Amino acid sequence: MTHWTITFIVLAIIAGILGFGEIGNDSSFIGQAFFVVFLILTFITMVIGKLKISR
């Protein structure tokens, strides 16, 4: 699970850099959307990982 968490946070950072930098309107929106999606996936994998460890 840690591998997926690190992967998603790295992808979120890259998408944030591309999305919140003013590269273009369409690519900016796509980057912001991916940023949010990857942050949500990061938190989900962290929660799942914590639940599996505590069992």
Secondary structure in CASP SS format (residue, H / E / C, confidence):
PFRMAT SS
TARGET T0000
AUTHOR 0000-0000-0000
METHOD secondary structure of the structure
MODEL  1
M C 1.00
T H 1.00
H H 1.00
W H 1.00
T H 1.00
I H 1.00
T H 1.00
F H 1.00
I H 1.00
V H 1.00
L H 1.00
A H 1.00
I H 1.00
I H 1.00
A H 1.00
G H 1.00
I H 1.00
L H 1.00
G H 1.00
F H 1.00
G C 1.00
E C 1.00
I C 1.00
G C 1.00
N H 1.00
D H 1.00
S H 1.00
S H 1.00
F H 1.00
I H 1.00
G H 1.00
Q H 1.00
A H 1.00
F H 1.00
F H 1.00
V H 1.00
V H 1.00
F H 1.00
L H 1.00
I H 1.00
L H 1.00
T H 1.00
F H 1.00
I H 1.00
T H 1.00
M H 1.00
V H 1.00
I H 1.00
G H 1.00
K H 1.00
L H 1.00
K H 1.00
I H 1.00
S H 1.00
R C 1.00
END
